[in-house]
Each structure stands twice: as C-alpha cells, then as structure tokens.
Amino acid sequence: MKSLFSAEISHWQDWEKVFQSIPEFTPLVEHILKKECLPVVDIENLTPGTNAVFKVGGYVVKIFAPAESGFDQTVDLPTELFAMRRANELGVSAPKLIADGFVEDKYRFGYLITEYINGVELFKAAEIMSDDEKVAVGRKLRDITDKMNTPCEPFNGIDVINDENRRWNKYPERFKAERLAYIKKFDYGEKVFVHGDLCGDNILISPEGELYIIDFADSSLAPGIYEHALVAFLLEYLDPMLMYGYFGDYVSTDEFIEMCFDGILIHDYGGEVIMHCVGQPNEFECLEDLREKIRKKFTALRRVTPQNQDSPL
C-alpha cells in the first residue's frame, strides 16, 4: 500500500525541510479528517513551530514530528491533551479539542485537531494598541494565568528544577555551577500547572478583543514564578504597558526583580530568554552579574509605567 507521507525523515534537518509543506502533508491531513468524519477543504499554513500545523476550514490539524526526526514527542502529545482538556474544563479561553489519535503510515504520526481561533498574535496586535488597551490586555492575561496556575495532579513527570537543560551550556562554567547549586538549594514552594511558553505567538487576540491561549506542549508542574518570570521578559520586550497591566505597580521593586531572577533560572527557555532580553552568555561570569542586569532592566520601567496602583501579585 502506498504511503500517505512520501518524504524521508532520518534526522531533524529532514523534518525542517518539509514540516510546512502543504503538498507533502495533504494526503495525510485528508486521511486524518476523513478518519475523524470532518470535512475536507483547502489546507492553509499557520505560524510554524516544531510540528506541522495547518488550518483546514474551521479546524487546526497539528501533526507531531515522528521519532525518526530525533525529536522525542512521547511527552508532548499527552501533555498537550491533558493541558487542553484542563483549560477547557476551567473555562480558560483556549481552542476546543476536537479529536486526537495516531496514524500508522511510513512513520507513526500523532495528531491533534482543535477549533481554529480567528485571532492575531499578541506581538503583532500590540503594535497598534493604545496604552489603555495594552494595560487591559495585560490584565486579561493575568486573569487567565491565575486560572491556570493552580495545583493539579502530575501529568508528564517533568521536573523543571532537576532536569538537564542544554540551553545553559553556552554560559561560563562558574555561572553554570552557581546556577545548579542555587536552584537546588532555593525553596521554590508549591508546584502548580503552568503553560510554560506564553510567548507572543501563543497568545491570540480575537477581533472582539478576547485573549486565547494556544500550544500547550510545554506545560508542566512548576512553581508559579516559572510562568510569571517568562511573561515578565516577554511583555517588557513587547511593551512596558502590557507588563504593567499584568503585574501592576509590582514592577521594578526588589521582590519583583528576585521573582524574575529565581523564575528564569529554572525555566526551560531561561538560557535563551536571557540571551535575547538581557545579555550574551560571556557577560555573566556569576549569578550576581545576572541579578544586577535584571535589576537595571526592570528598574527603568518605573519611568514609563503609571504609579501607585494596586499590584495583582
């Protein structure tokens, strides 16, 4: 029997070449839709990530990279299933899960089908917002994370504090040693559900101004500051008024700076976030170098955000 998927996948570079290809994925997508008794219509590309993601009418079909790509998806699919179902149950504004399963073809492909959300990514929408609109969006995002960042049962076995994290490999040896010693000694407190990747691509704003959260593959149980620290760097990068809406007058205080410092040190993307938002690895000989650069970065926000407002933290 002829395979639905014809490309050869033996390493990550092979997957990168084809995972956005509509011609290559059309037979597989059509097979999945028929299998789930959904209409087959024109297939369109969506914002690329790690996996193959397509818009098909009112649905999004996400096909996970096979094991042959070298990218281990054994955790991502069940994580996303658990996280999306939980979001739907909590009333978090997220796409509704329509179907999931596997296709045994040339490779074993896991897939998800969700409703399509007609929205604009936050990083694009923020370009044309007024300051008041940015503050309102920041507050809406905080309402969402307050719903999500609550205790739940273990669901994927990920330990964000003790797992090896290659994204810190570029940093000096002294810095890496101090980071490991610090996070193992620091009391991070209770673990809650976190989305884990609330970047500008994963927050959509509908024409009605509703916020939607997508792509839950990086969800885990972690301290709440794991979520808040990443959001702080994201929103400050996009616009301080978004950040003010999320954190209120908490920004630039000592407690806030320590939250950003402690949270980013354990984040899966922490090493990369620091490179994009704070400085290059060779600028950080020790942890105190990082703390001081974070302090300088966020203290400056006092000059551009409103004063004397209640903090949501």
Buried (B, 14 or more C-beta within 10 A) or exposed (E): EEEBBEBEBEEBEBBEEBBBEEEBBBBBBBBBBEEBEBEBEEBEEBEEBBBBBBBBBEBBBBBBBBEBBBBEBEBBBBBBBBBBBBBBEBEBBBBEBBBBEEBEBBBEBBBBBBBBBEBBBBBEBBEEBEBEBBBBBBBBBBBBBEBBBEEBEEBBEBEBBEEEBEBBEBBBEEBBEBBBEBBEEEEBEEBBBBBBBBBBBBBBBBEEEEBBBBBBBBBBBBBBBBBBBBBBBBBBBBBBBBBBBBBBBBBBBEEBBBBBBBBBBBBBBBBEBBBEBBBEBEBBBEBEBBBEBBBEBBBEBEEEBEEEEEEBB
